[in-house]
């Protein structure tokens, strides 16, 4: 019997990254507004507004601004939170006051020596094209996160970027 990927698996995004920072610091970057606004948008985009209640059932919302000045609101609900280990939350773009297709984001945090390994999963997208668009955006976000973590650790040596696995 041959194993086959399900059609929904083809529309899921999985990214594994290793950050040169301890897990506590990476967790804080994911859960504190002051840090999120510095890295959680692709290159050239900004986050002019972000708030969240990081607990199961807690809501979050943000606004991502494009380089052309267009505001892209998004929001979700935290489903599962295990400090320094696991974040699970919904994610949906809002268009003209209407909530779009909802995906679920799962981020797992692991010690990796003195570094932190994350396994990021988002799905299920409506199409492989949407998945691929988010892959590019999240990859840029994770590069920005690596830079932010390096700045926070600036006194401890050279700046290193996240390793793509």
C-alpha angles and dihedrals in degrees: 000000000000120000114232130194113242117242090245091055087059087060097048123097122218122180125176118197136172117213124199093233137082118271093249091059093047090048091052090051089056097044108036119079093216089061099036093059090058099055114011098093132065122262112297093017125105136202106226092171133029135154136160146168102221101209134093106288092016118132128228132190136177143169121228115200120208121223086256091057099255114145117225111191120202136173147168149163128263108238101178132012125180108172113248091356117059143015121181119178141152120248128199135160117229120220122189091339093310123113114235132210111322123224130183120236120204120186120185120193122207135178109245104184104291089338134074127243118202128192110203121195127180126176169228103353123187090239142009088245091060089047091051092049091053091047091060092046095047092046090056090046091053091050088053090047090053089052092048092050090048090053091050089052094040093127093058101067141282125357114254130185125227115274116239109226 
